[in-house]
Amino acid sequence: MKKIAGYLKKHTEALVKDVGIERACELTGKSKATLGRYYSDHEEHSDRFMPIETVALLEKSASYPHVTGALAELAGTSLQFDDRLPNAKRPGGVNADVIALSQRFAMLMAEYQQSIEDGKITVNEAKRLLKETQMLQQVLIDMKLHLEADHGSA
């Protein structure tokens, strides 16, 4: 249970820092101290967690749903989060997906080559690799949806 609590507190902190502490206070009407207690790892705050409505308010302004994502992972599932925000809608279809898949894979391999150059992958390099794998996964999901739309699900 303590491991889960620490994991949730870590993601709560990431959420508050993503939004910014001042903005988080404005959005929630809570003080810096109160928000800090939600992710504090001190024993006296071990049973304090951010209320779900506060999480919802902050995640609307965050770049990523940190706490919701953590809860999904703890439940053994994942979120489909599309942060690509393209300037123009790319044409659909499997052919376009295959091209996008090749491009994303090339980007992943370039990132990997750069990361492993010194023989070790740092935390920041791992984060960039994870981001690239998530983008590759999104292209695969797009491709799956196009195949199902064009040919029905198997």
PLY file of the C-alpha trace (Angstrom):
ply
format ascii 1.0
element vertex 154
property float x
property float y
property float z
element edge 153
property int vertex1
property int vertex2
end_header
0.00 0.00 0.00
2.86 2.38 0.82
4.36 1.81 -2.62
1.06 2.74 -4.30
0.73 5.84 -2.13
4.22 6.98 -3.08
3.50 6.40 -6.76
0.30 8.45 -6.60
1.99 11.24 -4.66
4.79 11.40 -7.22
2.26 11.81 -10.02
0.26 14.34 -8.00
3.42 16.41 -7.67
4.04 16.11 -11.41
0.50 17.35 -12.06
0.85 20.40 -9.81
4.25 21.27 -11.28
2.92 20.80 -14.81
0.13 23.32 -14.18
2.35 25.54 -12.04
1.86 26.02 -8.30
0.44 29.54 -8.59
-2.00 28.56 -11.34
-2.95 25.39 -9.43
-3.82 27.53 -6.40
-5.97 29.82 -8.57
-7.79 26.94 -10.23
-8.51 24.97 -7.07
-8.85 27.69 -4.46
-6.34 25.80 -2.33
-3.17 27.15 -0.77
0.37 26.16 -1.74
0.69 24.39 1.60
-2.47 22.35 1.05
-1.41 21.33 -2.45
2.04 20.47 -1.12
0.56 18.18 1.54
-1.15 16.14 -1.17
2.21 15.04 -2.56
4.34 15.24 0.56
6.10 12.02 1.49
6.36 13.01 5.17
4.73 10.56 7.55
2.19 13.07 8.89
0.81 13.49 5.34
0.99 9.85 4.28
-2.80 9.45 4.28
-3.54 12.73 2.46
-4.41 12.60 -1.20
-5.74 15.15 -3.62
-9.54 15.04 -3.94
-10.67 13.68 -7.29
-12.49 16.89 -8.26
-9.25 18.80 -7.68
-7.41 16.31 -9.89
-10.04 16.82 -12.60
-9.71 20.62 -12.42
-5.93 20.52 -12.68
-5.77 17.87 -15.39
-7.93 20.07 -17.63
-5.09 22.63 -17.56
-2.17 20.21 -17.58
-0.27 18.97 -20.60
-0.94 15.38 -19.54
-3.39 13.67 -17.11
-0.67 12.61 -14.67
-2.82 11.23 -11.84
-5.39 9.61 -14.13
-2.55 7.99 -16.07
-1.03 6.68 -12.83
-4.37 5.25 -11.72
-4.78 3.56 -15.10
-1.32 2.01 -14.83
-2.05 0.77 -11.31
-5.22 -0.86 -12.65
-3.18 -2.61 -15.34
-4.53 -0.56 -18.21
-3.48 2.50 -20.16
-4.88 5.72 -21.52
-5.15 6.70 -25.12
-3.81 10.24 -25.04
-3.28 11.97 -28.35
-1.05 14.99 -27.90
0.15 15.17 -31.48
-2.06 18.16 -32.27
-1.18 18.26 -35.97
-1.52 21.52 -37.90
-3.34 19.72 -40.69
-5.31 16.52 -40.67
-3.29 13.90 -42.49
-5.12 11.86 -45.06
-6.52 8.66 -43.66
-6.02 5.20 -44.92
-3.61 2.38 -44.44
-1.08 3.65 -47.01
-0.68 6.93 -45.12
-0.42 4.97 -41.87
2.40 2.78 -43.23
4.34 5.89 -44.24
3.73 7.51 -40.83
4.75 4.27 -39.13
8.04 4.20 -41.02
8.73 7.83 -40.17
7.94 7.39 -36.46
10.08 4.24 -36.27
12.97 6.11 -37.89
12.57 8.87 -35.28
12.59 6.29 -32.48
15.76 4.67 -33.84
17.47 8.07 -34.21
16.57 8.93 -30.62
17.81 5.53 -29.43
21.11 5.86 -31.30
21.69 9.29 -29.79
20.74 8.07 -26.31
22.96 4.97 -26.30
25.99 6.74 -27.82
27.78 7.03 -24.47
26.83 3.50 -23.40
24.05 4.41 -20.98
20.56 5.83 -21.19
19.91 8.68 -18.78
16.53 9.44 -17.22
15.91 12.30 -19.67
16.92 10.11 -22.61
14.57 7.39 -21.37
11.75 9.95 -21.20
12.40 10.98 -24.80
12.48 7.32 -25.89
9.24 6.67 -24.05
7.63 9.65 -25.78
8.73 8.32 -29.17
7.41 4.83 -28.40
4.08 6.36 -27.40
3.92 8.27 -30.66
4.72 5.07 -32.56
1.97 3.31 -30.63
-0.50 6.03 -31.63
0.31 5.50 -35.31
-0.32 1.78 -34.84
-3.68 2.55 -33.22
-4.57 4.82 -36.14
-3.61 2.06 -38.55
-5.72 -0.48 -36.64
-8.72 1.84 -36.72
-8.33 2.44 -40.46
-8.05 -1.28 -41.13
-11.14 -1.99 -39.05
-13.08 0.81 -40.77
-12.03 -0.33 -44.24
-12.31 -4.09 -43.75
-14.35 -4.66 -40.60
-12.99 -6.13 -37.39
-11.77 -9.69 -37.53
0 1
1 2
2 3
3 4
4 5
5 6
6 7
7 8
8 9
9 10
10 11
11 12
12 13
13 14
14 15
15 16
16 17
17 18
18 19
19 20
20 21
21 22
22 23
23 24
24 25
25 26
26 27
27 28
28 29
29 30
30 31
31 32
32 33
33 34
34 35
35 36
36 37
37 38
38 39
39 40
40 41
41 42
42 43
43 44
44 45
45 46
46 47
47 48
48 49
49 50
50 51
51 52
52 53
53 54
54 55
55 56
56 57
57 58
58 59
59 60
60 61
61 62
62 63
63 64
64 65
65 66
66 67
67 68
68 69
69 70
70 71
71 72
72 73
73 74
74 75
75 76
76 77
77 78
78 79
79 80
80 81
81 82
82 83
83 84
84 85
85 86
86 87
87 88
88 89
89 90
90 91
91 92
92 93
93 94
94 95
95 96
96 97
97 98
98 99
99 100
100 101
101 102
102 103
103 104
104 105
105 106
106 107
107 108
108 109
109 110
110 111
111 112
112 113
113 114
114 115
115 116
116 117
117 118
118 119
119 120
120 121
121 122
122 123
123 124
124 125
125 126
126 127
127 128
128 129
129 130
130 131
131 132
132 133
133 134
134 135
135 136
136 137
137 138
138 139
139 140
140 141
141 142
142 143
143 144
144 145
145 146
146 147
147 148
148 149
149 150
150 151
151 152
152 153
